[in-house]
Amino acid sequence: MLIKKKSGLTGNTSTMDIAVTAVQIATWQEGELIQNAMPNLSPDEREFIMTGITPDEWASVFGED
């Protein structure tokens, strides 16, 4: 599914193709923890869904690890 989000960090809008279903998104929006609703996703993908922050933005602001 293509997910388009505005970054809460930079204000940039990005799109990511993420292997997530509408049911998983609805489950999360209804209050389930994102890691439980979408266990198949990486932490970077879940962060993007929650905040719109891409891995590149995260690394440029906070550094690599």
PDB file of N, CA, C, O and CB in Angstrom:
ATOM      1  N   MET A   1       0.850  -1.169   0.000  1.00  0.00           N
ATOM      2  CA  MET A   1       0.000   0.000   0.000  1.00  0.00           C
ATOM      3  C   MET A   1       0.902   1.240   0.000  1.00  0.00           C
ATOM      4  O   MET A   1       1.873   1.307   0.754  1.00  0.00           O
ATOM      5  CB  MET A   1      -0.971  -0.006   1.229  1.00  0.00           C
ATOM      6  N   LEU A   2       0.581   2.199  -0.832  1.00  0.00           N
ATOM      7  CA  LEU A   2       1.325   3.456  -0.829  1.00  0.00           C
ATOM      8  C   LEU A   2       0.804   4.330   0.305  1.00  0.00           C
ATOM      9  O   LEU A   2      -0.388   4.626   0.381  1.00  0.00           O
ATOM     10  CB  LEU A   2       1.201   4.191  -2.200  1.00  0.00           C
ATOM     11  N   ILE A   3       1.709   4.733   1.176  1.00  0.00           N
ATOM     12  CA  ILE A   3       1.372   5.578   2.312  1.00  0.00           C
ATOM     13  C   ILE A   3       2.052   6.925   2.098  1.00  0.00           C
ATOM     14  O   ILE A   3       3.271   6.992   1.943  1.00  0.00           O
ATOM     15  CB  ILE A   3       1.809   4.921   3.673  1.00  0.00           C
ATOM     16  N   LYS A   4       1.270   7.988   2.088  1.00  0.00           N
ATOM     17  CA  LYS A   4       1.785   9.342   1.911  1.00  0.00           C
ATOM     18  C   LYS A   4       1.594  10.089   3.227  1.00  0.00           C
ATOM     19  O   LYS A   4       0.483  10.166   3.751  1.00  0.00           O
ATOM     20  CB  LYS A   4       1.066  10.082   0.724  1.00  0.00           C
ATOM     21  N   LYS A   5       2.688  10.640   3.755  1.00  0.00           N
ATOM     22  CA  LYS A   5       2.629  11.322   5.042  1.00  0.00           C
ATOM     23  C   LYS A   5       3.490  12.583   5.019  1.00  0.00           C
ATOM     24  O   LYS A   5       4.464  12.679   4.272  1.00  0.00           O
ATOM     25  CB  LYS A   5       3.085  10.382   6.170  1.00  0.00           C
ATOM     26  N   LYS A   6       3.114  13.527   5.841  1.00  0.00           N
ATOM     27  CA  LYS A   6       3.905  14.729   6.057  1.00  0.00           C
ATOM     28  C   LYS A   6       4.742  14.505   7.311  1.00  0.00           C
ATOM     29  O   LYS A   6       4.216  14.130   8.359  1.00  0.00           O
ATOM     30  CB  LYS A   6       2.996  16.006   6.192  1.00  0.00           C
ATOM     31  N   SER A   7       6.025  14.735   7.199  1.00  0.00           N
ATOM     32  CA  SER A   7       6.936  14.516   8.309  1.00  0.00           C
ATOM     33  C   SER A   7       6.655  15.499   9.443  1.00  0.00           C
ATOM     34  O   SER A   7       6.567  16.708   9.232  1.00  0.00           O
ATOM     35  CB  SER A   7       8.386  14.644   7.841  1.00  0.00           C
ATOM     36  N   GLY A   8       6.519  14.957  10.638  1.00  0.00           N
ATOM     37  CA  GLY A   8       6.369  15.792  11.818  1.00  0.00           C
ATOM     38  C   GLY A   8       7.680  16.456  12.209  1.00  0.00           C
ATOM     39  O   GLY A   8       7.697  17.345  13.061  1.00  0.00           O
ATOM     40  N   LEU A   9       8.765  16.034  11.600  1.00  0.00           N
ATOM     41  CA  LEU A   9      10.083  16.559  11.917  1.00  0.00           C
ATOM     42  C   LEU A   9      10.493  17.692  10.980  1.00  0.00           C
ATOM     43  O   LEU A   9      10.968  18.734  11.432  1.00  0.00           O
ATOM     44  CB  LEU A   9      11.106  15.449  11.858  1.00  0.00           C
ATOM     45  N   THR A  10      10.309  17.486   9.667  1.00  0.00           N
ATOM     46  CA  THR A  10      10.783  18.463   8.683  1.00  0.00           C
ATOM     47  C   THR A  10       9.657  19.160   7.925  1.00  0.00           C
ATOM     48  O   THR A  10       9.874  20.210   7.319  1.00  0.00           O
ATOM     49  CB  THR A  10      11.693  17.785   7.700  1.00  0.00           C
ATOM     50  N   GLY A  11       8.468  18.588   7.955  1.00  0.00           N
ATOM     51  CA  GLY A  11       7.357  19.141   7.186  1.00  0.00           C
ATOM     52  C   GLY A  11       7.330  18.663   5.747  1.00  0.00           C
ATOM     53  O   GLY A  11       6.412  19.009   5.003  1.00  0.00           O
ATOM     54  N   ASN A  12       8.323  17.870   5.335  1.00  0.00           N
ATOM     55  CA  ASN A  12       8.350  17.325   3.981  1.00  0.00           C
ATOM     56  C   ASN A  12       7.305  16.230   3.830  1.00  0.00           C
ATOM     57  O   ASN A  12       7.029  15.501   4.783  1.00  0.00           O
ATOM     58  CB  ASN A  12       9.747  16.781   3.642  1.00  0.00           C
ATOM     59  N   THR A  13       6.723  16.108   2.645  1.00  0.00           N
ATOM     60  CA  THR A  13       5.776  15.048   2.359  1.00  0.00           C
ATOM     61  C   THR A  13       6.490  13.959   1.572  1.00  0.00           C
ATOM     62  O   THR A  13       7.167  14.237   0.582  1.00  0.00           O
ATOM     63  CB  THR A  13       4.547  15.589   1.579  1.00  0.00           C
ATOM     64  N   SER A  14       6.332  12.707   2.023  1.00  0.00           N
ATOM     65  CA  SER A  14       6.972  11.558   1.376  1.00  0.00           C
ATOM     66  C   SER A  14       5.955  10.448   1.207  1.00  0.00           C
ATOM     67  O   SER A  14       4.919  10.421   1.871  1.00  0.00           O
ATOM     68  CB  SER A  14       8.189  11.059   2.195  1.00  0.00           C
ATOM     69  N   THR A  15       6.273   9.529   0.300  1.00  0.00           N
ATOM     70  CA  THR A  15       5.438   8.351   0.066  1.00  0.00           C
ATOM     71  C   THR A  15       6.312   7.119   0.180  1.00  0.00           C
ATOM     72  O   THR A  15       7.422   7.077  -0.350  1.00  0.00           O
ATOM     73  CB  THR A  15       4.737   8.411  -1.327  1.00  0.00           C
ATOM     74  N   MET A  16       5.795   6.106   0.885  1.00  0.00           N
ATOM     75  CA  MET A  16       6.489   4.824   0.993  1.00  0.00           C
ATOM     76  C   MET A  16       5.512   3.717   0.605  1.00  0.00           C
ATOM     77  O   MET A  16       4.328   3.778   0.938  1.00  0.00           O
ATOM     78  CB  MET A  16       7.052   4.600   2.441  1.00  0.00           C
ATOM     79  N   ASP A  17       6.014   2.715  -0.094  1.00  0.00           N
ATOM     80  CA  ASP A  17       5.236   1.527  -0.421  1.00  0.00           C
ATOM     81  C   ASP A  17       5.492   0.518   0.695  1.00  0.00           C
ATOM     82  O   ASP A  17       6.587  -0.036   0.804  1.00  0.00           O
ATOM     83  CB  ASP A  17       5.622   0.941  -1.845  1.00  0.00           C
ATOM     84  N   ILE A  18       4.471   0.282   1.525  1.00  0.00           N
ATOM     85  CA  ILE A  18       4.615  -0.544   2.714  1.00  0.00           C
ATOM     86  C   ILE A  18       3.636  -1.711   2.628  1.00  0.00           C
ATOM     87  O   ILE A  18       2.479  -1.538   2.243  1.00  0.00           O
ATOM     88  CB  ILE A  18       4.376   0.289   4.005  1.00  0.00           C
ATOM     89  N   ALA A  19       4.113  -2.901   2.991  1.00  0.00           N
ATOM     90  CA  ALA A  19       3.278  -4.111   2.967  1.00  0.00           C
ATOM     91  C   ALA A  19       2.379  -4.140   4.200  1.00  0.00           C
ATOM     92  O   ALA A  19       2.633  -4.871   5.158  1.00  0.00           O
ATOM     93  CB  ALA A  19       4.160  -5.395   2.905  1.00  0.00           C
ATOM     94  N   VAL A  20       1.334  -3.335   4.152  1.00  0.00           N
ATOM     95  CA  VAL A  20       0.386  -3.227   5.257  1.00  0.00           C
ATOM     96  C   VAL A  20      -1.024  -3.280   4.676  1.00  0.00           C
ATOM     97  O   VAL A  20      -1.257  -2.877   3.536  1.00  0.00           O
ATOM     98  CB  VAL A  20       0.612  -1.908   6.080  1.00  0.00           C
ATOM     99  N   THR A  21      -1.954  -3.783   5.476  1.00  0.00           N
ATOM    100  CA  THR A  21      -3.338  -3.874   5.010  1.00  0.00           C
ATOM    101  C   THR A  21      -4.190  -2.793   5.659  1.00  0.00           C
ATOM    102  O   THR A  21      -3.815  -2.205   6.674  1.00  0.00           O
ATOM    103  CB  THR A  21      -3.922  -5.264   5.312  1.00  0.00           C
ATOM    104  N   ALA A  22      -5.330  -2.547   5.056  1.00  0.00           N
ATOM    105  CA  ALA A  22      -6.276  -1.587   5.626  1.00  0.00           C
ATOM    106  C   ALA A  22      -6.753  -2.055   6.996  1.00  0.00           C
ATOM    107  O   ALA A  22      -7.006  -1.233   7.877  1.00  0.00           O
ATOM    108  CB  ALA A  22      -7.476  -1.385   4.684  1.00  0.00           C
ATOM    109  N   VAL A  23      -6.879  -3.366   7.184  1.00  0.00           N
ATOM    110  CA  VAL A  23      -7.299  -3.913   8.483  1.00  0.00           C
ATOM    111  C   VAL A  23      -6.241  -3.618   9.544  1.00  0.00           C
ATOM    112  O   VAL A  23      -6.582  -3.246  10.666  1.00  0.00           O
ATOM    113  CB  VAL A  23      -7.549  -5.444   8.383  1.00  0.00           C
ATOM    114  N   GLN A  24      -4.966  -3.778   9.205  1.00  0.00           N
ATOM    115  CA  GLN A  24      -3.901  -3.483  10.164  1.00  0.00           C
ATOM    116  C   GLN A  24      -3.917  -2.005  10.553  1.00  0.00           C
ATOM    117  O   GLN A  24      -3.781  -1.671  11.730  1.00  0.00           O
ATOM    118  CB  GLN A  24      -2.528  -3.863   9.578  1.00  0.00           C
ATOM    119  N   ILE A  25      -4.080  -1.133   9.581  1.00  0.00           N
ATOM    120  CA  ILE A  25      -4.129   0.301   9.878  1.00  0.00           C
ATOM    121  C   ILE A  25      -5.326   0.621  10.757  1.00  0.00           C
ATOM    122  O   ILE A  25      -5.203   1.376  11.721  1.00  0.00           O
ATOM    123  CB  ILE A  25      -4.188   1.125   8.581  1.00  0.00           C
ATOM    124  N   ALA A  26      -6.474   0.060  10.438  1.00  0.00           N
ATOM    125  CA  ALA A  26      -7.678   0.307  11.244  1.00  0.00           C
ATOM    126  C   ALA A  26      -7.493  -0.200  12.667  1.00  0.00           C
ATOM    127  O   ALA A  26      -7.905   0.463  13.619  1.00  0.00           O
ATOM    128  CB  ALA A  26      -8.904  -0.363  10.603  1.00  0.00           C
ATOM    129  N   THR A  27      -6.881  -1.364  12.822  1.00  0.00           N
ATOM    130  CA  THR A  27      -6.641  -1.920  14.156  1.00  0.00           C
ATOM    131  C   THR A  27      -5.776  -0.971  14.975  1.00  0.00           C
ATOM    132  O   THR A  27      -6.051  -0.734  16.151  1.00  0.00           O
ATOM    133  CB  THR A  27      -5.970  -3.307  14.058  1.00  0.00           C
ATOM    134  N   TRP A  28      -4.738  -0.432  14.360  1.00  0.00           N
ATOM    135  CA  TRP A  28      -3.866   0.530  15.041  1.00  0.00           C
ATOM    136  C   TRP A  28      -4.631   1.809  15.374  1.00  0.00           C
ATOM    137  O   TRP A  28      -4.524   2.324  16.487  1.00  0.00           O
ATOM    138  CB  TRP A  28      -2.636   0.859  14.170  1.00  0.00           C
ATOM    139  N   GLN A  29      -5.388   2.314  14.431  1.00  0.00           N
ATOM    140  CA  GLN A  29      -6.147   3.555  14.655  1.00  0.00           C
ATOM    141  C   GLN A  29      -7.195   3.393  15.750  1.00  0.00           C
ATOM    142  O   GLN A  29      -7.589   4.368  16.390  1.00  0.00           O
ATOM    143  CB  GLN A  29      -6.825   3.999  13.362  1.00  0.00           C
ATOM    144  N   GLU A  30      -7.644   2.161  15.964  1.00  0.00           N
ATOM    145  CA  GLU A  30      -8.625   1.889  17.011  1.00  0.00           C
ATOM    146  C   GLU A  30      -7.980   1.712  18.387  1.00  0.00           C
ATOM    147  O   GLU A  30      -8.684   1.496  19.374  1.00  0.00           O
ATOM    148  CB  GLU A  30      -9.421   0.649  16.658  1.00  0.00           C
ATOM    149  N   GLY A  31      -6.641   1.801  18.463  1.00  0.00           N
ATOM    150  CA  GLY A  31      -5.977   1.798  19.760  1.00  0.00           C
ATOM    151  C   GLY A  31      -4.963   0.708  20.012  1.00  0.00           C
ATOM    152  O   GLY A  31      -4.283   0.732  21.038  1.00  0.00           O
ATOM    153  N   GLU A  32      -4.840  -0.251  19.105  1.00  0.00           N
ATOM    154  CA  GLU A  32      -3.839  -1.302  19.289  1.00  0.00           C
ATOM    155  C   GLU A  32      -2.446  -0.714  19.102  1.00  0.00           C
ATOM    156  O   GLU A  32      -2.252   0.176  18.273  1.00  0.00           O
ATOM    157  CB  GLU A  32      -4.076  -2.475  18.298  1.00  0.00           C
ATOM    158  N   LEU A  33      -1.479  -1.206  19.867  1.00  0.00           N
ATOM    159  CA  LEU A  33      -0.097  -0.773  19.669  1.00  0.00           C
ATOM    160  C   LEU A  33       0.328  -1.117  18.248  1.00  0.00           C
ATOM    161  O   LEU A  33       0.001  -2.188  17.737  1.00  0.00           O
ATOM    162  CB  LEU A  33       0.856  -1.437  20.709  1.00  0.00           C
ATOM    163  N   ILE A  34       1.059  -0.204  17.612  1.00  0.00           N
ATOM    164  CA  ILE A  34       1.419  -0.405  16.207  1.00  0.00           C
ATOM    165  C   ILE A  34       2.257  -1.655  16.006  1.00  0.00           C
ATOM    166  O   ILE A  34       2.108  -2.336  14.992  1.00  0.00           O
ATOM    167  CB  ILE A  34       2.170   0.802  15.682  1.00  0.00           C
ATOM    168  N   GLN A  35       3.143  -1.975  16.956  1.00  0.00           N
ATOM    169  CA  GLN A  35       3.973  -3.167  16.809  1.00  0.00           C
ATOM    170  C   GLN A  35       3.140  -4.451  16.917  1.00  0.00           C
ATOM    171  O   GLN A  35       3.543  -5.493  16.400  1.00  0.00           O
ATOM    172  CB  GLN A  35       5.080  -3.171  17.868  1.00  0.00           C
ATOM    173  N   ASN A  36       1.994  -4.383  17.576  1.00  0.00           N
ATOM    174  CA  ASN A  36       1.092  -5.540  17.634  1.00  0.00           C
ATOM    175  C   ASN A  36       0.185  -5.598  16.416  1.00  0.00           C
ATOM    176  O   ASN A  36      -0.109  -6.683  15.913  1.00  0.00           O
ATOM    177  CB  ASN A  36       0.246  -5.495  18.907  1.00  0.00           C
ATOM    178  N   ALA A  37      -0.256  -4.456  15.942  1.00  0.00           N
ATOM    179  CA  ALA A  37      -1.136  -4.406  14.775  1.00  0.00           C
ATOM    180  C   ALA A  37      -0.385  -4.712  13.478  1.00  0.00           C
ATOM    181  O   ALA A  37      -0.965  -5.243  12.530  1.00  0.00           O
ATOM    182  CB  ALA A  37      -1.796  -3.035  14.678  1.00  0.00           C
ATOM    183  N   MET A  38       0.901  -4.378  13.440  1.00  0.00           N
ATOM    184  CA  MET A  38       1.690  -4.533  12.214  1.00  0.00           C
ATOM    185  C   MET A  38       3.044  -5.190  12.512  1.00  0.00           C
ATOM    186  O   MET A  38       4.087  -4.590  12.254  1.00  0.00           O
ATOM    187  CB  MET A  38       1.903  -3.162  11.535  1.00  0.00           C
ATOM    188  N   PRO A  39       3.039  -6.408  13.050  1.00  0.00           N
ATOM    189  CA  PRO A  39       4.311  -7.042  13.450  1.00  0.00           C
ATOM    190  C   PRO A  39       5.234  -7.364  12.280  1.00  0.00           C
ATOM    191  O   PRO A  39       6.428  -7.584  12.478  1.00  0.00           O
ATOM    192  CB  PRO A  39       4.027  -8.310  14.207  1.00  0.00           C
ATOM    193  N   ASN A  40       4.696  -7.393  11.070  1.00  0.00           N
ATOM    194  CA  ASN A  40       5.489  -7.710   9.881  1.00  0.00           C
ATOM    195  C   ASN A  40       6.320  -6.524   9.391  1.00  0.00           C
ATOM    196  O   ASN A  40       7.186  -6.694   8.533  1.00  0.00           O
ATOM    197  CB  ASN A  40       4.577  -8.181   8.769  1.00  0.00           C
ATOM    198  N   LEU A  41       6.073  -5.338   9.919  1.00  0.00           N
ATOM    199  CA  LEU A  41       6.785  -4.146   9.441  1.00  0.00           C
ATOM    200  C   LEU A  41       8.052  -3.901  10.246  1.00  0.00           C
ATOM    201  O   LEU A  41       8.173  -4.313  11.400  1.00  0.00           O
ATOM    202  CB  LEU A  41       5.878  -2.915   9.512  1.00  0.00           C
ATOM    203  N   SER A  42       8.989  -3.219   9.605  1.00  0.00           N
ATOM    204  CA  SER A  42      10.220  -2.828  10.298  1.00  0.00           C
ATOM    205  C   SER A  42       9.932  -1.621  11.196  1.00  0.00           C
ATOM    206  O   SER A  42       8.929  -0.933  11.005  1.00  0.00           O
ATOM    207  CB  SER A  42      11.359  -2.497   9.275  1.00  0.00           C
ATOM    208  N   PRO A  43      10.796  -1.365  12.162  1.00  0.00           N
ATOM    209  CA  PRO A  43      10.624  -0.166  12.979  1.00  0.00           C
ATOM    210  C   PRO A  43      10.591   1.115  12.135  1.00  0.00           C
ATOM    211  O   PRO A  43       9.835   2.035  12.446  1.00  0.00           O
ATOM    212  CB  PRO A  43      11.743  -0.078  14.004  1.00  0.00           C
ATOM    213  N   ASP A  44      11.401   1.183  11.075  1.00  0.00           N
ATOM    214  CA  ASP A  44      11.393   2.359  10.199  1.00  0.00           C
ATOM    215  C   ASP A  44      10.045   2.539   9.508  1.00  0.00           C
ATOM    216  O   ASP A  44       9.551   3.661   9.391  1.00  0.00           O
ATOM    217  CB  ASP A  44      12.499   2.245   9.152  1.00  0.00           C
ATOM    218  N   GLU A  45       9.455   1.449   9.056  1.00  0.00           N
ATOM    219  CA  GLU A  45       8.149   1.533   8.387  1.00  0.00           C
ATOM    220  C   GLU A  45       7.065   1.971   9.383  1.00  0.00           C
ATOM    221  O   GLU A  45       6.211   2.795   9.057  1.00  0.00           O
ATOM    222  CB  GLU A  45       7.773   0.164   7.749  1.00  0.00           C
ATOM    223  N   ARG A  46       7.109   1.418  10.581  1.00  0.00           N
ATOM    224  CA  ARG A  46       6.123   1.811  11.592  1.00  0.00           C
ATOM    225  C   ARG A  46       6.294   3.275  11.980  1.00  0.00           C
ATOM    226  O   ARG A  46       5.304   3.983  12.166  1.00  0.00           O
ATOM    227  CB  ARG A  46       6.244   0.919  12.837  1.00  0.00           C
ATOM    228  N   GLU A  47       7.531   3.735  12.102  1.00  0.00           N
ATOM    229  CA  GLU A  47       7.782   5.143  12.419  1.00  0.00           C
ATOM    230  C   GLU A  47       7.213   6.045  11.336  1.00  0.00           C
ATOM    231  O   GLU A  47       6.610   7.075  11.636  1.00  0.00           O
ATOM    232  CB  GLU A  47       9.286   5.402  12.586  1.00  0.00           C
ATOM    233  N   PHE A  48       7.403   5.662  10.080  1.00  0.00           N
ATOM    234  CA  PHE A  48       6.875   6.456   8.986  1.00  0.00           C
ATOM    235  C   PHE A  48       5.354   6.540   9.053  1.00  0.00           C
ATOM    236  O   PHE A  48       4.785   7.615   8.864  1.00  0.00           O
ATOM    237  CB  PHE A  48       7.313   5.871   7.652  1.00  0.00           C
ATOM    238  N   ILE A  49       4.697   5.426   9.318  1.00  0.00           N
ATOM    239  CA  ILE A  49       3.237   5.433   9.415  1.00  0.00           C
ATOM    240  C   ILE A  49       2.776   6.347  10.549  1.00  0.00           C
ATOM    241  O   ILE A  49       1.803   7.084  10.392  1.00  0.00           O
ATOM    242  CB  ILE A  49       2.704   4.005   9.633  1.00  0.00           C
ATOM    243  N   MET A  50       3.464   6.304  11.682  1.00  0.00           N
ATOM    244  CA  MET A  50       3.053   7.108  12.842  1.00  0.00           C
ATOM    245  C   MET A  50       3.364   8.589  12.680  1.00  0.00           C
ATOM    246  O   MET A  50       2.540   9.437  13.025  1.00  0.00           O
ATOM    247  CB  MET A  50       3.730   6.593  14.088  1.00  0.00           C
ATOM    248  N   THR A  51       4.557   8.912  12.152  1.00  0.00           N
ATOM    249  CA  THR A  51       5.033  10.293  12.200  1.00  0.00           C
ATOM    250  C   THR A  51       5.360  10.911  10.852  1.00  0.00           C
ATOM    251  O   THR A  51       5.504  12.129  10.743  1.00  0.00           O
ATOM    252  CB  THR A  51       6.230  10.361  13.048  1.00  0.00           C
ATOM    253  N   GLY A  52       5.477  10.072   9.813  1.00  0.00           N
ATOM    254  CA  GLY A  52       5.877  10.581   8.505  1.00  0.00           C
ATOM    255  C   GLY A  52       7.376  10.793   8.370  1.00  0.00           C
ATOM    256  O   GLY A  52       7.846  11.275   7.340  1.00  0.00           O
ATOM    257  N   ILE A  53       8.128  10.438   9.401  1.00  0.00           N
ATOM    258  CA  ILE A  53       9.585  10.619   9.364  1.00  0.00           C
ATOM    259  C   ILE A  53      10.216   9.444   8.622  1.00  0.00           C
ATOM    260  O   ILE A  53       9.996   8.285   8.973  1.00  0.00           O
ATOM    261  CB  ILE A  53      10.175  10.741  10.809  1.00  0.00           C
ATOM    262  N   THR A  54      11.005   9.758   7.587  1.00  0.00           N
ATOM    263  CA  THR A  54      11.690   8.722   6.811  1.00  0.00           C
ATOM    264  C   THR A  54      13.006   8.355   7.507  1.00  0.00           C
ATOM    265  O   THR A  54      13.512   9.121   8.327  1.00  0.00           O
ATOM    266  CB  THR A  54      11.954   9.204   5.346  1.00  0.00           C
ATOM    267  N   PRO A  55      13.555   7.181   7.176  1.00  0.00           N
ATOM    268  CA  PRO A  55      14.852   6.813   7.748  1.00  0.00           C
ATOM    269  C   PRO A  55      15.951   7.834   7.432  1.00  0.00           C
ATOM    270  O   PRO A  55      16.809   8.097   8.275  1.00  0.00           O
ATOM    271  CB  PRO A  55      15.266   5.447   7.237  1.00  0.00           C
ATOM    272  N   ASP A  56      15.932   8.402   6.238  1.00  0.00           N
ATOM    273  CA  ASP A  56      16.947   9.401   5.870  1.00  0.00           C
ATOM    274  C   ASP A  56      16.817  10.662   6.716  1.00  0.00           C
ATOM    275  O   ASP A  56      17.822  11.220   7.157  1.00  0.00           O
ATOM    276  CB  ASP A  56      16.830   9.760   4.384  1.00  0.00           C
ATOM    277  N   GLU A  57      15.580  11.114   6.946  1.00  0.00           N
ATOM    278  CA  GLU A  57      15.375  12.296   7.786  1.00  0.00           C
ATOM    279  C   GLU A  57      15.854  12.023   9.213  1.00  0.00           C
ATOM    280  O   GLU A  57      16.523  12.854   9.827  1.00  0.00           O
ATOM    281  CB  GLU A  57      13.883  12.709   7.790  1.00  0.00           C
ATOM    282  N   TRP A  58      15.500  10.846   9.725  1.00  0.00           N
ATOM    283  CA  TRP A  58      15.891  10.475  11.083  1.00  0.00           C
ATOM    284  C   TRP A  58      17.414  10.503  11.220  1.00  0.00           C
ATOM    285  O   TRP A  58      17.952  11.052  12.182  1.00  0.00           O
ATOM    286  CB  TRP A  58      15.342   9.076  11.445  1.00  0.00           C
ATOM    287  N   ALA A  59      18.104   9.899  10.240  1.00  0.00           N
ATOM    288  CA  ALA A  59      19.571   9.838  10.272  1.00  0.00           C
ATOM    289  C   ALA A  59      20.188  11.226  10.150  1.00  0.00           C
ATOM    290  O   ALA A  59      21.189  11.510  10.807  1.00  0.00           O
ATOM    291  CB  ALA A  59      20.092   8.937   9.147  1.00  0.00           C
ATOM    292  N   SER A  60      19.609  12.097   9.320  1.00  0.00           N
ATOM    293  CA  SER A  60      20.197  13.428   9.138  1.00  0.00           C
ATOM    294  C   SER A  60      20.019  14.308  10.371  1.00  0.00           C
ATOM    295  O   SER A  60      20.850  15.179  10.628  1.00  0.00           O
ATOM    296  CB  SER A  60      19.577  14.112   7.928  1.00  0.00           C
ATOM    297  N   VAL A  61      18.959  14.096  11.131  1.00  0.00           N
ATOM    298  CA  VAL A  61      18.718  14.911  12.318  1.00  0.00           C
ATOM    299  C   VAL A  61      19.401  14.311  13.554  1.00  0.00           C
ATOM    300  O   VAL A  61      20.016  15.033  14.340  1.00  0.00           O
ATOM    301  CB  VAL A  61      17.210  15.052  12.565  1.00  0.00           C
ATOM    302  N   PHE A  62      19.288  12.981  13.720  1.00  0.00           N
ATOM    303  CA  PHE A  62      19.767  12.354  14.942  1.00  0.00           C
ATOM    304  C   PHE A  62      21.031  11.539  14.766  1.00  0.00           C
ATOM    305  O   PHE A  62      21.586  11.040  15.744  1.00  0.00           O
ATOM    306  CB  PHE A  62      18.712  11.491  15.497  1.00  0.00           C
ATOM    307  N   GLY A  63      21.497  11.396  13.530  1.00  0.00           N
ATOM    308  CA  GLY A  63      22.697  10.605  13.271  1.00  0.00           C
ATOM    309  C   GLY A  63      22.377   9.148  13.012  1.00  0.00           C
ATOM    310  O   GLY A  63      21.252   8.702  13.236  1.00  0.00           O
ATOM    311  N   GLU A  64      23.345   8.423  12.550  1.00  0.00           N
ATOM    312  CA  GLU A  64      23.159   6.991  12.223  1.00  0.00           C
ATOM    313  C   GLU A  64      23.127   6.215  13.524  1.00  0.00           C
ATOM    314  O   GLU A  64      24.090   6.721  14.100  1.00  0.00           O
ATOM    315  CB  GLU A  64      24.304   6.451  11.275  1.00  0.00           C
ATOM    316  N   ASP A  65      22.758   5.535  14.147  1.00  0.00           N
ATOM    317  CA  ASP A  65      22.804   4.764  15.382  1.00  0.00           C
ATOM    318  C   ASP A  65      23.389   5.564  16.454  1.00  0.00           C
ATOM    319  O   ASP A  65      23.516   5.086  17.582  1.00  0.00           O
ATOM    320  CB  ASP A  65      23.572   3.502  15.218  1.00  0.00           C
TER     321      ASP A  65
END
